[in-house]
């Protein structure tokens, strides 16, 4: 397989999972879409190894470590796997730090071991490895990863990851996995078992309201990123920022009941998000 064919495979995977791949939209410069798709294909396969199928935790971790070995080999140009043929070319071409990919794999490995979090700080540490590397990789692809852009990018990615946690309570509890910090559950008289059981109690809704409120701060902290990046990336990030905020608003509108109902964006919501990004430009607090 040629490198071009490998990129085509990654793009096909990205199109197949478009709902989870907003950075491949038309706002992304065409020259960068294959490279973002290569990164997505790497993470998509790793995510499936960590979560899908009937394998034991030990077998999942073995698969992820084999994926890590292929990652490090591809950086040196040693791979015949389509994902790593494309990814290796991307890493070398844009000089992307390997630690970012290792951090992502560490988060996937953690998913096979950890099914709940005692504190919010522990959850943020997970976000540091599961979400923040993605933003930094996108910045590196655009040539804008530096000491000024990295912190607000991390804030945006962490905020989006937290939104996903509060959005997916009803889905994650079936895995079973609970991302709501145990310290916050306990403070309101709730337990992990309550969440796993799908009990839509007033106590749990109060905990989720608190999580939504604290997540808003990460979106505020991400605002300094927008004037530092080029227009097309700014529009892309603005749409993603607004989409995350819209999910938080929907969670609030449905009374913070996400243990039974998964909130999602309608087509009208998506149109409003992208229209606002195009017409209003960068977001404001």
Backbone bond lengths (Angstrom), bond angles and torsions (degrees), N, CA, C in turn:
res aa  C-N    CA-C-N  psi(-1)  N-CA   C-N-CA  omega(-1)  CA-C   N-CA-C  phi
1 X - - - 1.463 - - 1.522 110.20 -
2 X 1.325 116.45 136.81 1.462 120.56 177.65 1.528 109.45 -83.68
3 X 1.328 115.36 166.05 1.459 119.79 177.69 1.524 110.02 -62.70
4 X 1.312 117.90 -39.74 1.474 121.05 178.69 1.518 111.03 -61.23
5 X 1.333 117.19 -42.23 1.460 120.48 178.06 1.529 110.96 -65.90
6 X 1.334 115.93 -35.68 1.467 119.85 177.82 1.526 110.75 -64.12
7 X 1.320 116.91 -42.72 1.466 120.07 176.49 1.530 110.87 -62.30
8 X 1.319 116.99 -38.74 1.467 120.60 179.35 1.525 110.43 -62.63
9 X 1.335 117.56 -38.76 1.465 121.11 176.56 1.527 111.29 -62.41
10 X 1.327 115.77 -42.75 1.468 120.29 -180.00 1.520 111.03 -65.79
11 X 1.326 117.21 -39.80 1.458 120.66 178.18 1.527 110.72 -64.25
12 X 1.337 117.17 -38.00 1.464 120.50 178.52 1.522 110.56 -63.35
13 X 1.328 116.72 -40.68 1.460 120.31 177.74 1.528 110.78 -64.83
14 X 1.328 116.08 -40.71 1.466 120.17 179.56 1.524 111.17 -62.66
15 X 1.320 116.96 -42.09 1.470 120.31 179.03 1.528 110.96 -65.30
16 X 1.330 116.15 -36.66 1.462 121.15 -179.91 1.528 111.45 -63.08
17 X 1.336 116.03 -32.98 1.463 121.36 -177.94 1.525 110.45 -112.52
18 X 1.330 116.83 39.19 1.467 119.76 -171.23 1.518 113.39 -57.63
19 X 1.337 117.75 -33.35 1.463 119.96 -177.54 1.528 111.24 -58.69
20 X 1.336 115.77 -30.02 1.456 119.91 -178.88 1.528 111.68 -102.34
21 X 1.315 116.37 16.28 1.464 119.57 -173.29 1.520 110.78 -135.47
22 X 1.345 118.53 56.46 1.468 120.77 -174.03 1.511 113.26 -66.03
23 X 1.345 118.43 -24.09 1.461 118.83 -177.37 1.519 112.55 -73.01
24 X 1.329 117.77 -2.06 1.466 119.82 175.79 1.525 111.27 -97.35
25 X 1.316 117.51 16.96 1.454 120.47 -177.66 1.522 110.81 -71.71
26 X 1.305 114.74 176.73 1.465 120.51 -178.28 1.524 112.55 -66.03
27 X 1.328 116.82 -15.69 1.457 118.54 176.76 1.527 112.00 -72.38
28 X 1.324 116.22 -20.67 1.465 120.46 177.97 1.525 109.61 -75.75
29 X 1.350 119.09 129.28 1.467 120.14 177.02 1.527 111.15 -52.88
30 X 1.325 116.63 136.26 1.467 120.77 -174.88 1.525 112.11 -56.93
31 X 1.325 117.36 -33.93 1.471 120.05 -177.43 1.522 111.89 -66.84
32 X 1.342 117.21 -21.95 1.465 120.59 -177.30 1.522 113.36 -96.43
33 X 1.316 118.12 -17.29 1.465 119.62 -174.76 1.523 113.15 -58.51
34 X 1.335 120.29 -43.04 1.471 118.40 178.49 1.525 112.65 -61.79
35 X 1.321 117.32 -34.71 1.461 120.52 -178.30 1.525 111.16 -72.38
36 X 1.341 116.41 -40.07 1.462 119.34 175.47 1.529 109.48 -65.67
37 X 1.314 117.36 -37.33 1.463 120.67 177.92 1.523 111.28 -63.89
38 X 1.329 117.68 -35.89 1.468 120.61 177.50 1.522 110.79 -64.12
39 X 1.329 116.25 -42.29 1.472 120.53 177.25 1.522 109.69 -64.19
40 X 1.336 116.13 -43.13 1.456 120.07 179.96 1.530 110.95 -62.25
41 X 1.331 117.65 -43.14 1.465 120.90 -178.72 1.525 110.81 -62.18
42 X 1.331 116.24 -40.76 1.471 120.71 176.54 1.530 110.25 -58.62
43 X 1.320 117.40 -48.84 1.461 121.70 -177.12 1.530 111.44 -71.89
44 X 1.328 118.01 -36.89 1.459 121.57 -179.89 1.522 111.23 -61.25
45 X 1.332 116.06 -46.70 1.463 120.24 179.49 1.525 110.78 -63.98
46 X 1.332 116.97 -42.03 1.462 120.53 179.44 1.522 110.58 -63.99
47 X 1.325 116.94 -41.32 1.461 121.63 179.17 1.524 110.12 -61.57
48 X 1.330 116.74 -42.51 1.465 120.25 178.58 1.531 110.77 -63.54
49 X 1.323 116.90 -39.25 1.462 119.77 177.55 1.524 111.19 -61.50
50 X 1.322 116.43 -38.02 1.461 121.17 -176.65 1.520 112.33 -75.90
51 X 1.336 118.12 -27.99 1.468 120.74 -168.22 1.512 116.58 -121.11
52 X 1.327 117.85 -30.01 1.457 119.98 -169.86 1.527 112.05 -95.75
53 X 1.331 115.39 161.30 1.450 120.24 173.83 1.519 113.26 83.27
54 X 1.342 114.93 -172.44 1.461 121.77 -174.64 1.518 112.77 -111.48
55 X 1.319 118.09 16.66 1.464 121.02 -177.59 1.528 110.50 -70.88
56 X 1.326 115.44 153.35 1.457 120.55 175.39 1.521 109.56 -74.03
57 X 1.345 115.78 165.50 1.457 119.72 177.25 1.509 112.01 -58.31
58 X 1.317 116.77 -39.74 1.469 119.99 -179.97 1.516 111.25 -64.42
59 X 1.327 116.77 -40.49 1.468 120.42 178.95 1.530 110.93 -67.70
60 X 1.318 116.89 -37.29 1.461 120.13 178.01 1.531 110.68 -64.00
61 X 1.321 115.55 -44.63 1.469 119.40 179.62 1.522 111.52 -63.77
62 X 1.325 116.76 -37.49 1.469 119.82 177.17 1.528 110.59 -63.01
63 X 1.334 116.15 -41.31 1.459 119.76 178.01 1.511 112.22 -64.26
64 X 1.326 116.94 -39.95 1.466 120.97 179.59 1.519 111.43 -68.59
65 X 1.324 117.55 -36.26 1.465 119.36 178.21 1.525 110.78 -70.23
66 X 1.332 117.54 -34.23 1.462 120.15 174.00 1.528 110.28 -65.66
67 X 1.351 115.77 -36.98 1.472 120.62 175.73 1.526 110.36 -63.46
68 X 1.337 116.79 -37.19 1.465 121.46 178.38 1.538 110.65 -65.37
69 X 1.325 116.50 -40.43 1.468 119.44 178.83 1.520 110.69 -62.46
70 X 1.323 116.17 -40.39 1.466 119.69 177.00 1.527 111.06 -65.34
71 X 1.335 115.96 -36.21 1.470 120.51 177.40 1.516 110.79 -58.36
72 X 1.315 117.04 -50.07 1.467 119.90 -176.67 1.524 111.39 -70.48
73 X 1.315 117.07 -30.37 1.463 119.43 176.52 1.523 110.76 -68.85
74 X 1.343 116.32 -37.95 1.471 119.06 -175.48 1.520 111.31 -68.11
75 X 1.332 117.49 -29.61 1.462 119.91 179.81 1.525 110.72 -63.72
76 X 1.334 115.96 -25.00 1.463 121.06 177.88 1.528 111.60 -95.96
77 X 1.333 116.44 6.88 1.463 120.54 177.93 1.507 113.83 82.22
78 X 1.335 117.08 21.54 1.462 121.24 -176.38 1.523 109.52 -112.99
79 X 1.334 117.75 85.94 1.460 121.02 177.41 1.514 110.07 -165.87
80 X 1.347 115.18 146.15 1.461 120.19 171.81 1.523 111.06 -121.05
81 X 1.354 116.42 8.64 1.464 121.52 176.30 1.527 108.24 -82.29
82 X 1.333 118.84 133.66 1.476 119.89 -175.41 1.527 113.96 -55.92
83 X 1.346 117.61 -41.75 1.461 119.48 179.65 1.520 110.54 -61.14
84 X 1.326 116.81 -43.94 1.458 119.85 -174.75 1.523 113.05 -82.69
85 X 1.328 116.98 -23.07 1.470 118.49 170.53 1.526 109.29 -61.41
86 X 1.338 115.87 -46.99 1.467 120.38 -179.87 1.522 111.10 -70.82
87 X 1.328 117.11 -45.75 1.460 120.23 -175.87 1.520 111.50 -65.73
88 X 1.321 116.95 -40.42 1.462 119.59 178.66 1.517 111.42 -60.51
89 X 1.334 116.18 -41.59 1.465 120.36 177.43 1.525 110.38 -62.87
90 X 1.337 117.06 -41.26 1.465 121.53 179.85 1.527 110.97 -65.12
91 X 1.321 116.76 -46.32 1.472 120.82 -178.72 1.519 110.72 -59.55
92 X 1.325 116.73 -45.55 1.472 120.38 -178.12 1.530 111.08 -69.78
93 X 1.319 116.35 -40.19 1.461 119.94 -175.30 1.530 111.75 -67.36
94 X 1.342 116.74 -36.79 1.464 120.46 -175.80 1.524 112.77 -107.24
95 X 1.314 116.45 3.14 1.470 121.67 177.61 1.525 110.96 52.93
96 X 1.326 116.07 51.24 1.464 121.42 -178.32 1.529 108.83 -81.38
97 X 1.340 118.19 131.38 1.472 120.48 179.71 1.533 111.73 -59.77
98 X 1.325 116.37 129.49 1.459 120.93 -179.37 1.524 112.01 -63.67
99 X 1.333 117.06 -27.41 1.459 120.16 -177.86 1.524 111.78 -58.22
100 X 1.329 116.79 -30.80 1.457 120.16 -179.55 1.530 111.11 -63.32
101 X 1.323 116.53 -39.17 1.467 120.58 179.07 1.527 110.72 -74.84
102 X 1.322 116.32 -37.10 1.467 119.58 175.80 1.522 110.86 -62.86
103 X 1.340 116.57 -39.34 1.464 120.05 177.96 1.530 110.81 -61.58
104 X 1.319 116.88 -42.93 1.458 120.09 178.02 1.526 111.18 -59.51
105 X 1.328 116.00 -44.63 1.461 118.97 179.54 1.523 111.44 -65.88
106 X 1.328 117.02 -37.15 1.470 119.90 176.45 1.530 110.59 -58.69
107 X 1.328 116.88 -39.56 1.465 120.66 179.21 1.528 110.65 -66.36
108 X 1.323 116.96 -41.10 1.461 119.48 178.48 1.530 110.85 -64.63
109 X 1.329 116.51 -40.38 1.466 119.76 176.41 1.525 110.00 -61.79
110 X 1.328 116.49 -40.93 1.460 120.60 179.52 1.528 110.80 -60.49
111 X 1.326 117.10 -35.27 1.461 120.42 178.84 1.528 112.16 -61.20
112 X 1.331 117.28 -25.90 1.463 119.88 179.40 1.527 111.94 -82.15
113 X 1.327 116.88 -12.64 1.466 120.87 -176.95 1.530 112.81 -110.98
114 X 1.329 116.80 -39.03 1.463 121.87 -170.11 1.527 109.45 -108.23
115 X 1.322 116.21 128.58 1.464 120.36 -178.55 1.520 112.95 -119.49
116 X 1.324 116.71 -0.83 1.461 121.04 173.28 1.520 108.06 -159.40
117 X 1.343 116.08 163.53 1.462 121.76 -174.64 1.525 109.35 -127.44
118 X 1.324 115.16 131.14 1.455 119.86 -177.97 1.523 111.85 -72.04
119 X 1.330 117.16 -41.22 1.468 120.51 -173.44 1.525 111.07 -128.50
120 X 1.329 115.31 161.28 1.458 120.96 175.77 1.527 110.76 -66.43
121 X 1.324 117.88 -34.75 1.464 120.90 177.81 1.523 110.88 -61.44
122 X 1.324 117.17 -38.89 1.461 119.72 176.78 1.526 110.80 -64.36
123 X 1.315 116.07 -38.31 1.461 120.22 178.88 1.528 110.50 -66.47
124 X 1.335 116.93 -39.97 1.462 120.21 177.77 1.519 111.32 -65.03
125 X 1.321 117.37 -35.72 1.468 120.43 176.95 1.521 110.25 -63.80
126 X 1.332 116.18 -37.98 1.461 119.64 175.45 1.535 110.39 -64.00
127 X 1.327 117.13 -44.11 1.466 121.00 178.22 1.525 111.38 -60.48
128 X 1.327 116.44 -35.08 1.466 121.04 179.52 1.522 110.76 -57.08
129 X 1.329 116.75 -32.23 1.459 120.50 -178.32 1.524 113.39 -101.98
130 X 1.333 117.55 -27.67 1.468 119.98 -176.15 1.519 113.27 -88.70
131 X 1.338 117.51 -28.09 1.468 120.97 -172.90 1.521 113.24 -119.19
132 X 1.325 116.34 -48.30 1.465 119.77 -172.65 1.533 113.92 -59.26
133 X 1.347 119.89 -36.49 1.469 118.48 178.00 1.526 113.56 -59.08
134 X 1.329 117.06 -30.54 1.471 119.47 -178.58 1.524 110.28 -63.53
135 X 1.333 116.61 -46.35 1.457 120.02 178.86 1.517 111.89 -62.13
136 X 1.320 116.19 -41.24 1.467 119.74 179.99 1.527 111.60 -66.41
137 X 1.328 116.54 -36.61 1.467 119.66 177.71 1.522 110.14 -65.25
138 X 1.342 117.26 -43.50 1.469 120.54 178.69 1.527 110.28 -61.61
139 X 1.327 117.15 -42.02 1.465 120.19 176.68 1.522 111.29 -62.02
140 X 1.327 117.14 -40.61 1.465 120.74 179.11 1.526 110.83 -63.10
141 X 1.323 116.95 -39.46 1.464 120.39 178.62 1.523 111.38 -62.73
142 X 1.319 116.57 -31.97 1.466 121.00 178.79 1.527 112.51 -87.54
143 X 1.347 116.91 -6.21 1.461 120.53 -178.59 1.517 113.56 77.84
144 X 1.343 116.96 26.05 1.467 120.51 -176.32 1.531 112.65 -126.01
145 X 1.315 118.42 22.82 1.459 120.69 176.69 1.524 109.45 -86.11
146 X 1.333 116.72 114.17 1.456 120.85 177.65 1.533 109.18 -154.43
147 X 1.316 116.04 -173.77 1.470 120.53 -175.68 1.522 112.87 -68.31
148 X 1.329 118.15 -19.30 1.463 120.24 178.86 1.518 111.99 -85.61
149 X 1.333 116.77 -39.22 1.463 120.00 -174.95 1.525 112.97 -84.62
150 X 1.329 117.70 -27.35 1.464 120.02 -173.91 1.535 113.61 -62.38
151 X 1.354 119.77 -48.22 1.478 118.06 -177.53 1.533 114.49 -61.24
152 X 1.348 119.91 -47.95 1.472 117.09 178.69 1.526 112.71 -68.70
153 X 1.339 117.10 -28.81 1.464 119.27 174.11 1.516 110.27 -64.17
154 X 1.329 116.63 -42.09 1.469 120.24 176.87 1.525 110.68 -60.18
155 X 1.329 116.75 -40.93 1.467 120.28 179.72 1.528 111.00 -62.00
156 X 1.337 116.15 -42.61 1.462 120.08 179.60 1.525 110.69 -64.56
157 X 1.325 116.57 -46.18 1.461 119.98 -177.10 1.522 111.55 -66.62
158 X 1.323 116.75 -40.56 1.462 119.57 176.20 1.523 110.22 -63.23
159 X 1.333 117.27 -43.89 1.452 120.39 177.97 1.518 112.27 -58.13
160 X 1.330 116.63 -44.26 1.460 120.89 179.76 1.527 111.18 -65.39
161 X 1.331 116.55 -39.17 1.458 119.90 177.87 1.526 111.01 -63.85
162 X 1.332 116.34 -41.89 1.463 119.86 178.01 1.529 110.90 -63.83
163 X 1.329 116.64 -41.26 1.467 119.78 175.99 1.521 109.94 -55.63
164 X 1.332 116.09 -44.61 1.462 120.87 -179.70 1.524 111.39 -62.09
165 X 1.341 117.01 -38.55 1.466 119.82 177.91 1.523 111.47 -61.64
166 X 1.350 116.72 -47.33 1.466 119.62 -176.68 1.524 110.59 -72.83
167 X 1.312 117.01 -28.60 1.463 121.76 177.29 1.529 111.55 -70.23
168 X 1.324 117.07 -36.01 1.466 122.38 -169.39 1.524 114.45 -102.48
169 X 1.322 118.08 20.74 1.468 119.56 -179.19 1.528 111.03 -55.24
170 X 1.326 116.83 -43.37 1.468 120.76 -177.42 1.523 111.93 -67.56
171 X 1.320 117.34 -27.87 1.465 121.98 179.51 1.524 110.58 -83.55
172 X 1.329 116.05 -46.56 1.464 120.48 -175.44 1.526 112.38 -65.93
173 X 1.326 117.46 -33.45 1.467 119.37 -176.51 1.531 111.87 -65.51
174 X 1.326 117.59 -19.24 1.456 121.31 179.06 1.520 112.36 -83.26
175 X 1.340 118.02 -6.79 1.472 120.07 -173.49 1.524 116.11 -80.57
176 X 1.308 123.74 -31.76 1.466 130.23 -11.28 1.526 110.23 -91.87
177 X 1.351 115.15 136.95 1.462 120.36 -179.07 1.528 108.20 -150.11
178 X 1.344 115.85 136.96 1.469 121.24 -179.81 1.528 108.12 -128.90
179 X 1.333 115.91 121.73 1.463 120.60 -179.83 1.529 112.65 -99.23
180 X 1.316 117.75 -11.36 1.462 119.34 176.41 1.526 107.92 -65.97
181 X 1.338 119.91 122.45 1.470 120.82 -176.49 1.528 112.34 -57.03
182 X 1.318 114.92 135.61 1.461 120.44 -178.44 1.529 111.35 -61.22
183 X 1.342 117.13 -33.59 1.463 119.72 -179.52 1.531 110.95 -62.78
184 X 1.330 117.08 -35.31 1.467 120.75 178.81 1.522 111.22 -75.52
185 X 1.328 116.48 -37.63 1.464 119.47 175.61 1.528 110.31 -60.99
186 X 1.336 115.64 -46.90 1.464 120.23 -177.43 1.520 111.58 -63.60
187 X 1.337 116.31 -36.54 1.462 120.31 -178.82 1.530 111.44 -61.30
188 X 1.326 117.03 -26.00 1.468 120.98 -179.23 1.534 111.49 -110.02
189 X 1.330 116.45 16.16 1.462 119.88 175.86 1.510 114.61 76.17
190 X 1.353 117.68 21.38 1.460 121.88 178.94 1.532 110.53 -104.71
191 X 1.318 115.41 165.89 1.456 121.28 176.97 1.526 109.64 -132.88
192 X 1.322 115.23 163.09 1.459 120.73 174.64 1.522 110.06 -60.20
193 X 1.323 116.81 -38.41 1.462 121.21 -179.19 1.529 111.67 -61.39
194 X 1.328 115.77 -33.77 1.466 120.51 177.18 1.522 110.62 -62.69
195 X 1.334 115.36 -44.14 1.467 120.08 179.31 1.525 110.08 -64.87
196 X 1.330 116.33 -46.01 1.465 120.38 -179.29 1.523 111.29 -61.59
197 X 1.321 116.27 -31.19 1.457 120.09 179.41 1.514 114.14 -80.30
198 X 1.347 117.43 -6.91 1.459 120.65 177.46 1.510 114.22 74.14
199 X 1.334 116.41 28.94 1.466 120.17 -178.62 1.529 110.65 -82.00
200 X 1.317 116.48 114.03 1.466 121.72 -178.89 1.526 109.64 -85.88
201 X 1.324 115.48 72.64 1.463 120.28 -177.50 1.525 110.77 -90.43
202 X 1.326 114.96 159.17 1.459 119.88 174.93 1.527 110.38 -60.61
203 X 1.320 117.25 -36.05 1.470 121.83 179.73 1.532 110.30 -60.56
204 X 1.324 115.32 -46.34 1.460 118.83 -177.92 1.526 111.02 -68.37
205 X 1.323 117.55 -38.73 1.461 119.93 177.97 1.536 110.81 -63.23
206 X 1.333 116.67 -34.18 1.463 120.90 177.07 1.525 110.56 -65.98
207 X 1.319 116.54 -40.77 1.468 120.72 177.17 1.526 110.42 -62.29
208 X 1.319 116.89 -43.77 1.460 120.33 -179.27 1.526 111.71 -68.22
209 X 1.315 117.18 -34.06 1.463 119.85 175.35 1.522 110.31 -61.76
210 X 1.320 116.27 -39.53 1.465 120.97 177.11 1.524 110.87 -64.57
211 X 1.328 117.06 -41.46 1.467 120.35 179.63 1.530 111.20 -64.22
212 X 1.330 116.51 -41.49 1.465 120.67 178.26 1.522 110.00 -61.90
213 X 1.320 116.92 -43.26 1.462 120.81 -178.70 1.528 111.27 -63.18
214 X 1.323 118.01 -44.72 1.462 120.31 -177.83 1.533 111.16 -71.45
215 X 1.334 116.76 -25.77 1.465 119.99 178.76 1.519 111.11 -70.31
216 X 1.328 117.80 -30.88 1.461 121.05 179.79 1.528 111.36 -56.29
217 X 1.318 117.15 -32.94 1.464 121.10 -176.84 1.532 111.30 -64.03
218 X 1.321 117.92 -33.14 1.460 120.30 179.88 1.528 110.82 -67.44
219 X 1.319 117.37 -34.10 1.464 120.35 176.44 1.532 110.64 -67.48
220 X 1.315 116.83 -36.90 1.471 120.36 176.34 1.525 109.81 -64.95
221 X 1.315 116.85 -43.43 1.468 121.08 -178.12 1.525 112.78 -68.21
222 X 1.327 117.10 -17.38 1.471 120.31 179.74 1.525 112.72 -84.56
223 X 1.329 118.24 -12.71 1.468 120.89 -172.71 1.530 114.48 -59.04
224 X 1.352 120.15 -34.75 1.474 118.65 178.65 1.527 114.25 -61.84
225 X 1.344 117.52 -14.37 1.463 119.40 -179.83 1.522 112.15 -68.28
226 X 1.316 118.06 -36.43 1.461 121.44 -166.22 1.528 114.41 -62.91
227 X 1.323 120.32 -43.35 1.473 118.18 178.64 1.524 113.44 -72.79
228 X 1.321 118.62 -6.05 1.465 121.72 -175.86 1.522 113.20 -94.95
229 X 1.337 117.46 -6.69 1.470 120.40 -174.83 1.524 110.12 -117.58
230 X 1.339 117.67 159.59 1.473 120.30 -178.54 1.521 112.05 -66.74
231 X 1.332 115.20 163.45 1.458 121.99 -169.69 1.521 112.95 -55.09
232 X 1.324 118.21 -50.62 1.466 119.59 -174.05 1.525 111.25 -65.44
233 X 1.326 116.87 -39.64 1.463 119.14 176.11 1.529 110.19 -67.40
234 X 1.340 116.09 -36.64 1.467 119.90 178.34 1.530 110.60 -61.38
235 X 1.323 117.13 -42.33 1.461 120.65 178.70 1.530 110.83 -65.74
236 X 1.328 115.64 -41.96 1.465 120.25 178.47 1.523 111.03 -60.12
237 X 1.330 115.30 -49.84 1.464 120.24 -179.11 1.522 111.41 -66.31
238 X 1.323 116.45 -33.79 1.458 119.99 177.39 1.521 110.73 -63.36
239 X 1.330 116.70 -41.69 1.465 120.07 178.24 1.526 110.63 -64.68
240 X 1.322 116.64 -41.75 1.467 120.47 179.54 1.525 109.99 -65.96
241 X 1.332 116.95 -43.01 1.469 122.05 177.66 1.530 110.46 -58.10
242 X 1.329 115.24 -47.83 1.465 119.84 -178.31 1.535 111.02 -67.54
243 X 1.327 117.01 -34.22 1.460 119.87 177.31 1.518 111.87 -64.22
244 X 1.341 116.47 -42.46 1.454 120.13 176.68 1.517 112.40 -62.17
245 X 1.327 114.73 -43.78 1.465 119.25 178.49 1.530 111.26 -63.93
246 X 1.324 116.95 -36.85 1.461 119.92 -179.98 1.541 110.37 -65.77
247 X 1.322 117.66 -39.24 1.463 120.44 176.94 1.521 110.61 -60.72
248 X 1.337 116.90 -43.42 1.462 119.95 177.47 1.531 110.84 -59.41
249 X 1.333 116.26 -40.23 1.462 120.04 179.26 1.527 111.07 -65.43
250 X 1.330 117.23 -37.64 1.467 120.67 179.00 1.524 110.01 -67.80
251 X 1.334 116.45 -40.06 1.471 119.67 177.22 1.528 109.96 -58.72
252 X 1.318 115.88 -44.05 1.467 120.08 178.24 1.527 110.64 -62.78
253 X 1.335 115.96 -43.13 1.470 120.56 -177.10 1.523 111.48 -63.04
254 X 1.332 117.83 -33.84 1.463 119.79 -179.31 1.531 112.10 -91.67
255 X 1.337 115.31 20.48 1.451 120.95 172.48 1.511 114.62 71.66
256 X 1.334 116.45 25.25 1.469 122.99 177.42 1.528 112.53 63.26
257 X 1.322 116.28 22.50 1.466 120.17 175.54 1.524 108.97 -91.31
258 X 1.329 116.70 87.49 1.463 120.20 174.89 1.521 111.45 -110.10
259 X 1.341 116.91 1.35 1.457 119.25 176.37 1.529 110.26 -76.34
260 X 1.328 116.70 -20.59 1.471 121.99 178.56 1.530 112.64 -114.17
261 X 1.336 116.67 -31.56 1.467 121.49 -173.49 1.527 109.52 -123.34
262 X 1.316 116.34 128.17 1.468 119.83 176.40 1.525 109.16 -92.66
263 X 1.337 117.79 114.83 1.464 119.53 178.25 1.526 110.76 -73.08
264 X 1.307 116.77 146.26 1.462 120.56 178.12 1.521 109.54 -149.62
265 X 1.322 114.81 163.53 1.465 120.73 -179.78 1.523 110.24 -82.77
266 X 1.321 116.57 130.03 1.461 121.04 172.20 1.534 108.40 -79.47
267 X 1.325 115.39 172.39 1.467 118.43 176.01 1.529 110.77 -62.53
268 X 1.317 116.65 -35.40 1.469 119.97 176.55 1.523 110.93 -63.63
269 X 1.333 116.09 -40.34 1.462 120.16 177.09 1.530 110.28 -61.72
270 X 1.328 115.54 -46.01 1.466 119.62 -178.10 1.521 110.90 -63.48
271 X 1.332 116.26 -40.48 1.462 119.37 178.10 1.526 110.38 -62.67
272 X 1.333 116.24 -42.28 1.464 120.44 179.97 1.528 110.85 -65.08
273 X 1.318 116.57 -39.59 1.468 121.33 -179.74 1.523 110.31 -62.61
274 X 1.332 117.35 -50.75 1.457 120.09 -177.15 1.521 111.93 -72.03
275 X 1.321 117.18 -33.71 1.464 119.48 176.18 1.518 110.69 -63.70
276 X 1.326 116.44 -43.74 1.471 120.39 178.96 1.521 110.72 -63.13
277 X 1.334 116.19 -40.61 1.462 119.09 179.93 1.523 110.85 -63.22
278 X 1.330 116.81 -41.13 1.453 120.08 -177.84 1.531 112.13 -74.81
279 X 1.333 117.00 -39.97 1.462 120.25 -174.01 1.526 113.21 -85.27
280 X 1.340 116.27 -34.25 1.466 119.15 -175.26 1.521 112.64 -101.92
281 X 1.333 117.75 -12.57 1.452 119.83 179.37 1.517 112.64 72.91
282 X 1.307 116.38 -141.72 1.463 119.45 -174.97 1.530 110.73 -67.06
283 X 1.324 116.56 146.45 1.469 119.84 -177.57 1.523 111.76 -75.51
284 X 1.300 114.54 165.48 1.470 121.90 177.95 1.525 108.22 -134.09
285 X 1.303 116.41 155.77 1.471 120.97 -179.81 1.520 110.30 -65.10
